[in-house]
Amino acid sequence: MSGILEGKRILITGVLLESSIAFHTARLAQEQGAEVILTGFGRLTLVERIAKRLPKPVQVLELDVSNAEHLDTLADRVREHLPTLDGVVHSIGFAPQDALGGNFLNTPWESVATAMHVSAYSLKALTMACLPLMQDGGAVVGLTFDAQFAWPKYDWMGPAKAALEATSRYLARDLGERDIRVNLVSAGPIGSMAAKSIPGFEDLAATWDQRSPLKWDISNPEPAGRGVVALLSDWFPKTTGEIVHVDGGLHAIGA
Ligand SMILES: NC(=O)c1ccc[n+]([C@@H]2O[C@H](COP(=O)([O-])OP(=O)(O)OC[C@H]3O[C@@H](n4cnc5c(N)ncnc54)[C@H](O)[C@@H]3O)[C@@H](O)[C@H]2O)c1
């Protein structure tokens, strides 16, 4: 039986450790027949070591989404390995420590600006960097944490995710005529490196134990990865500007 990404070429950002949502997305994408290329930020040798745990060998390209030269050269660097892309995964989030953990009222603009640049604007920057490789359309999928609500401790990542969600809708608006779909997975809490950098993340995650209709496991990034792979596939052909919740259903529960 062939996989749902058979014959597709997918660029995946955001692999850092095996706890990364991007790692599981890459694993599932390969299992579903895709050819995958990764980008890594900063600790390239670590990313390469983690990437060896994927079912098939992959290339890792360096990409800091706030580095204009990295973005400008990305398409050419991808072309050295793959001629075109059918999908791009944005699995990137960062906010400085003083923008997280209960310091919302005192965070300086510089820290907010960094969070917005790396976590929200980067969806547009990455998509445009990959556009020359997506002449026949494709799918862009990113990851959010439901920005409809103010969460404990999440602070300026909240407005950054709200900006990411809006950016995804505007990209969907402007890239529809090229048959490029842009969607997000809104994941429940997962104990990745990004999550552990939020002081008090455990308190936030505890909400899921109490209120999630489906049992939620913060140590398992696979459900979020499955959602991303589904949105990359041909099984959501007319879905764009959408946010699919992979959160155990918590978003639907009022109290
Ligand atoms: N963990 C959660 O609870 C959770 C829930 C919902 C959504 N998300 C989102 O999922 C995505 C992936 O996070 P994760 O939980 O897998 O954590 P992670 O720490 O494994 O991944 C975050 C990635 O962002 C990358 N990154 C940071 N700054 C960058 C930059 N300047 N350029 C390029 N890459 C950069 C890191 O290298 C890392 O690979 C993020 O958008 C995150 O906000 C996470």
The ligand as an ORCA input file, in Angstrom:
! r2SCAN-3c Opt
* xyz 0 1
  N       5.508     22.027     22.620
  C       4.297     22.514     22.692
  O       3.612     22.426     23.719
  C       3.691     23.174     21.490
  C       2.291     23.313     21.416
  C       1.741     23.962     20.306
  C       2.561     24.435     19.307
  N       3.922     24.276     19.415
  C       4.759     24.820     18.343
  O       5.383     23.774     17.646
  C       6.532     24.292     17.000
  C       7.716     23.372     17.273
  O       8.032     23.386     18.635
  P       8.412     22.071     19.460
  O       7.445     21.996     20.587
  O       8.585     20.899     18.565
  O       9.791     22.494     20.157
  P      11.320     22.395     19.649
  O      12.110     23.149     20.659
  O      11.686     20.978     19.426
  O      11.274     23.156     18.263
  C      11.387     24.559     18.135
  C      12.336     24.787     16.981
  O      12.448     26.173     16.663
  C      13.762     26.337     16.167
  N      14.159     27.741     16.106
  C      14.242     28.636     17.131
  N      14.717     29.820     16.674
  C      14.927     29.661     15.321
  C      15.420     30.502     14.285
  N      15.802     31.767     14.520
  N      15.499     30.007     13.019
  C      15.125     28.729     12.755
  N      14.666     27.875     13.698
  C      14.575     28.335     14.961
  C      14.601     25.521     17.138
  O      15.883     25.237     16.605
  C      13.752     24.271     17.294
  O      14.108     23.300     16.330
  C       6.705     25.722     17.504
  O       6.099     26.621     16.597
  C       5.906     25.688     18.795
  O       5.483     26.974     19.215
  C       4.497     23.643     20.463
*
